[in-house]
Amino acid sequence: MLFNLAHSLLREAGSVNGYGLFSFLLFFSFFIGVVVWAFRLEKNYLNHMGELPLDSGERPIHSTDSLPSTNYEPRP
């Protein structure tokens, strides 16, 4: 199926300008690169990153303890 797609694209490349073919090849190679990268990730790393939002042992970054108090008196 993939071979047929590539064969038909290259056969009809005369009717497609160079930018269109270049854009398609760039997108396709980037997509294949991301798929290969995703499959090469280690399972332990993925599990660790997946559990980060659920960790309750650490203090949240945006804590209300560090905000200044809003108790101020306006000037008379």
N, CA, C and O of each residue as an XYZ file, in Angstrom:
304
protein
N       0.825     -1.186      0.000
C       0.000      0.000      0.000
C       0.874      1.256      0.000
O       0.643      2.176     -0.785
N       1.871      1.292      0.876
C       2.762      2.437      0.952
C       3.577      2.557     -0.330
O       3.815      3.659     -0.824
N       4.000      1.421     -0.861
C       4.770      1.425     -2.110
C       3.919      1.964     -3.255
O       4.404      2.734     -4.083
N       2.663      1.562     -3.302
C       1.766      2.047     -4.359
C       1.550      3.550     -4.257
O       1.490      4.239     -5.276
N       1.434      4.063     -3.042
C       1.262      5.494     -2.834
C       2.495      6.249     -3.320
O       2.381      7.222     -4.065
N       3.671      5.796     -2.897
C       4.906      6.459     -3.305
C       5.093      6.360     -4.814
O       5.522      7.325     -5.446
N       4.777      5.202     -5.400
C       4.933      5.016     -6.836
C       4.005      5.950     -7.618
O       4.425      6.565     -8.598
N       2.766      6.054     -7.195
C       1.829      6.935     -7.904
C       2.216      8.403     -7.731
O       2.048      9.194     -8.660
N       2.731      8.781     -6.562
C       3.158     10.164     -6.363
C       4.356     10.504     -7.238
O       4.410     11.584     -7.827
N       5.309      9.594     -7.325
C       6.487      9.860     -8.138
C       6.159      9.816     -9.626
O       6.761     10.550    -10.411
N       5.227      8.978    -10.019
C       4.836      8.880    -11.422
C       4.131     10.154    -11.873
O       4.322     10.604    -13.003
N       3.328     10.726    -11.005
C       2.579     11.926    -11.351
C       3.255     13.194    -10.847
O       2.613     14.242    -10.767
N       4.530     13.120    -10.508
C       5.235     14.280     -9.963
C       5.378     15.389    -10.988
O       5.623     16.535    -10.612
N       5.234     15.087    -12.266
C       5.331     16.118    -13.286
C       4.217     17.140    -13.185
O       4.406     18.301    -13.546
N       3.062     16.724    -12.700
C       1.947     17.659    -12.580
C       1.946     18.402    -11.251
O       1.163     19.332    -11.062
N       2.812     18.003    -10.336
C       2.897     18.645     -9.023
C       4.157     19.492     -9.002
O       5.223     19.042     -9.422
N       4.034     20.708     -8.515
C       5.236     21.540     -8.466
C       6.194     21.023     -7.400
O       5.811     20.210     -6.559
N       7.407     21.480     -7.434
C       8.455     20.996     -6.534
C       8.166     21.255     -5.074
O       8.530     20.452     -4.215
N       7.515     22.368     -4.784
C       7.224     22.691     -3.385
C       6.226     21.714     -2.767
O       6.355     21.346     -1.600
N       5.244     21.299     -3.540
C       4.261     20.349     -3.033
C       4.884     19.007     -2.725
O       4.599     18.409     -1.688
N       5.730     18.530     -3.616
C       6.399     17.249     -3.401
C       7.373     17.338     -2.229
O       7.447     16.426     -1.406
N       8.119     18.441     -2.158
C       9.043     18.634     -1.050
C       8.295     18.688      0.280
O       8.739     18.096      1.263
N       7.179     19.383      0.318
C       6.387     19.481      1.554
C       5.869     18.120      1.985
O       5.907     17.785      3.169
N       5.387     17.339      1.035
C       4.895     16.002      1.359
C       6.014     15.123      1.903
O       5.830     14.442      2.912
N       7.166     15.130      1.249
C       8.286     14.298      1.704
C       8.801     14.755      3.069
O       9.169     13.928      3.903
N       8.827     16.052      3.294
C       9.254     16.566      4.593
C       8.290     16.140      5.696
O       8.725     15.689      6.756
N       6.990     16.278      5.462
C       5.998     15.873      6.447
C       6.067     14.375      6.705
O       6.021     13.938      7.855
N       6.176     13.592      5.644
C       6.191     12.138      5.790
C       7.423     11.682      6.560
O       7.320     10.811      7.424
N       8.586     12.255      6.264
C       9.803     11.861      6.978
C       9.735     12.301      8.440
O      10.191     11.568      9.317
N       9.177     13.481      8.724
C       9.021     13.921     10.106
C       8.075     12.997     10.866
O       8.346     12.643     12.013
N       6.972     12.605     10.241
C       6.005     11.711     10.869
C       6.648     10.361     11.189
O       6.468      9.834     12.287
N       7.388      9.805     10.247
C       8.063      8.529     10.476
C       9.100      8.675     11.588
O       9.251      7.772     12.411
N       9.812      9.795     11.621
C      10.791     10.037     12.688
C      10.150     10.090     14.062
O      10.698      9.543     15.019
N       9.010     10.732     14.176
C       8.312     10.820     15.471
C       7.805      9.446     15.900
O       7.862      9.106     17.082
N       7.315      8.666     14.960
C       6.838      7.312     15.286
C       7.999      6.446     15.763
O       7.857      5.710     16.739
N       9.138      6.522     15.092
C      10.315      5.741     15.512
C      10.774      6.200     16.889
O      11.093      5.375     17.745
N      10.808      7.522     17.109
C      11.222      8.043     18.412
C      10.283      7.562     19.525
O      10.740      7.198     20.609
N       8.979      7.561     19.260
C       8.005      7.155     20.269
C       8.159      5.679     20.625
O       8.021      5.304     21.789
N       8.441      4.850     19.637
C       8.601      3.431     19.926
C       9.927      3.123     20.611
O      10.062      2.073     21.239
N      10.893      4.003     20.505
C      12.192      3.763     21.129
C      12.253      4.239     22.573
O      13.229      3.949     23.265
N      11.243      4.961     23.052
C      11.239      5.429     24.435
C      11.178      4.247     25.388
O      10.541      3.232     25.109
N      11.849      4.402     26.509
C      11.865      3.321     27.501
C      10.568      3.313     28.296
O       9.981      4.357     28.580
N      10.143      2.118     28.642
C       8.884      1.940     29.373
C       8.954      2.595     30.754
O       7.976      3.192     31.204
N      10.098      2.489     31.428
C      10.233      3.096     32.763
C      10.101      4.616     32.693
O       9.482      5.226     33.565
N      10.671      5.220     31.674
C      10.585      6.672     31.493
C       9.132      7.096     31.263
O       8.666      8.079     31.838
N       8.433      6.354     30.428
C       7.034      6.685     30.161
C       6.172      6.540     31.410
O       5.300      7.372     31.663
N       6.410      5.490     32.190
C       5.653      5.309     33.432
C       5.940      6.443     34.415
O       5.031      6.956     35.066
N       7.215      6.829     34.515
C       7.586      7.912     35.431
C       6.908      9.219     35.016
O       6.343      9.917     35.858
N       6.960      9.549     33.748
C       6.345     10.783     33.273
C       4.825     10.742     33.390
O       4.196     11.771     33.638
N       4.231      9.570     33.215
C       2.788      9.440     33.337
C       2.297      9.602     34.763
O       1.162     10.025     34.982
N       3.141      9.269     35.745
C       2.746      9.363     37.147
C       3.065     10.715     37.773
O       2.625     10.981     38.891
N       3.806     11.568     37.100
C       4.179     12.861     37.676
C       2.977     13.712     38.098
O       2.997     14.263     39.198
N       1.947     13.841     37.286
C       0.821     14.679     37.726
C       0.082     14.105     38.930
O      -0.649     14.831     39.603
N       0.255     12.837     39.210
C      -0.483     12.195     40.295
C       0.297     12.147     41.607
O      -0.257     11.764     42.637
N       1.588     12.534     41.583
C       2.381     12.520     42.816
C       1.831     13.546     43.791
O       1.616     14.702     43.427
N       1.602     13.126     45.034
C       1.102     14.061     46.036
C       2.162     14.368     47.084
O       1.885     15.087     48.044
N       3.359     13.842     46.923
C       4.419     14.051     47.902
C       5.099     15.391     47.784
O       5.782     15.811     48.718
N       4.939     16.076     46.676
C       5.628     17.342     46.484
C       4.648     18.507     46.582
O       3.447     18.362     46.352
N       5.197     19.654     46.928
C       4.398     20.872     47.013
C       4.137     21.387     45.599
O       5.052     21.386     44.775
N       2.942     21.816     45.303
C       2.669     22.333     43.961
C       3.463     23.593     43.660
O       3.816     24.338     44.574
N       3.741     23.830     42.415
C       4.530     24.994     42.017
C       3.776     26.278     42.323
O       4.367     27.234     42.825
N       2.497     26.317     42.033
C       1.695     27.516     42.227
C       0.943     27.416     43.548
O      -0.271     27.213     43.575
N       1.670     27.558     44.619
C       1.052     27.467     45.935
C       0.553     28.842     46.366
O       1.150     29.864     46.029
N      -0.538     28.855     47.108
C      -1.081     30.129     47.600
C      -0.329     30.627     48.828
O      -0.574     31.745     49.281
N       0.593     29.812     49.385
C       1.343     30.242     50.563
C       2.312     31.365     50.220
O       2.613     32.199     51.074
N       2.796     31.401     49.006
C       3.804     32.388     48.651
C       3.201     33.694     48.143
O       3.940     34.636     47.856
N       1.882     33.771     48.024
C       1.249     34.990     47.544
C       1.169     36.018     48.668
O       0.971     35.659     49.829
N       1.322     37.287     48.327
C       1.197     38.314     49.375
C      -0.242     38.413     49.843
O      -1.180     38.086     49.116
N      -0.390     38.867     51.061
C      -1.747     38.959     51.591
C      -2.484     40.115     50.912
O      -1.878     41.093     50.476
N      -3.763     39.978     50.837
C      -4.581     41.004     50.179
C      -5.276     41.892     51.196
O      -6.189     42.644     50.856
N      -4.838     41.800     52.452
C      -5.448     42.640     53.484
C      -4.714     43.980     53.527
O      -3.688     44.122     54.191
N      -5.242     44.919     52.832
C      -4.642     46.257     52.863
C      -5.759     47.249     53.123
O      -6.927     46.989     52.836
N      -5.380     48.377     53.667
C      -6.349     49.412     53.943
C      -6.136     50.539     52.932
O      -5.007     50.983     52.723
N      -7.203     50.992     52.316
C      -7.045     52.095     51.363
C      -6.681     53.394     52.071
O      -6.986     53.592     53.248
N      -6.036     54.252     51.338
C      -5.668     55.552     51.931
C      -6.912     56.404     52.142
O      -7.839     56.374     51.333
N      -6.925     57.164     53.236
C      -8.096     58.030     53.496
C      -8.147     59.234     52.578
O      -9.066     60.047     52.677
